[in-house]
Amino acid sequence: MKPARAVTRRLLPTSPFGPAPSDPPAEVFAEQDQVTHDRYGLGRVISVPDDATLDIDFGGRRMRIMVPCAKLAKL
């Protein structure tokens, strides 16, 4: 007996079962941007050493945070 082939089905444009929506683009941060963090509160971006980390000053406490971070939002 032959094994069944995996075939991708063609979706009709009017089908409610279309492909999943793509993820929204990641937020881009620049120096001097104001941000808020769920745990640390209001802060300001000091530097952006690379695309994956941010140095943020939260009023006397400096933190390095990896992005994207669900708890971090740009104001």
BELVEN-V299840 format. One record per pair of residues at least 12 apart in sequence whose ideal C-beta (glycine too) atoms are under 6 Angstrom apart, sorted by sequence separation. I is the first residue (numbers start at 1). J is the second residue. D is the distance in whole Angstrom. If there is no record, write none. Layout:
i=I j=J d=D
i=I j=J d=D
This chain:
i=33 j=45 d=5
i=43 j=56 d=4
i=44 j=57 d=5
i=53 j=66 d=6
i=54 j=67 d=6
i=31 j=45 d=6
i=43 j=57 d=6
i=52 j=66 d=6
i=43 j=58 d=4
i=29 j=45 d=5
i=40 j=58 d=4
i=29 j=54 d=6
i=38 j=71 d=4
i=37 j=71 d=6
i=37 j=72 d=5
i=35 j=72 d=6
i=36 j=73 d=5
i=35 j=74 d=6
i=36 j=75 d=6
i=33 j=74 d=6
i=34 j=75 d=4
i=26 j=68 d=5
i=27 j=74 d=6
